[in-house]
Amino acid sequence: MSAIPSISPSVTPIPATFARPAVAGTPGAPFRLLGACYRWIAGYFVRRDAIAWLRECDDAALRDIGLARSEIEDAVRGLVSPSGGARRG
């Protein structure tokens, strides 16, 4: 039988905290991801309802709030400025 080699005293073991991935240090990351998904889905339904509501308005009502029928989706998404022109940038 061969003898088990011993670890030399000059080799220092690596602590477990150094070997862990960075994600292990943030236990709330999955909850933040779920929260972001929830906010995106909720925002989608709010935007969809706003588009449907504006499409039901007649042209005179849309003109009163400064929108053309072709600008409804862009306005709901925030891509049309209040002055009526498309936003740049």
Long-range contacts (C-beta under 8 A, 24 or more apart in sequence): 47-76, 47-77, 50-76, 51-76
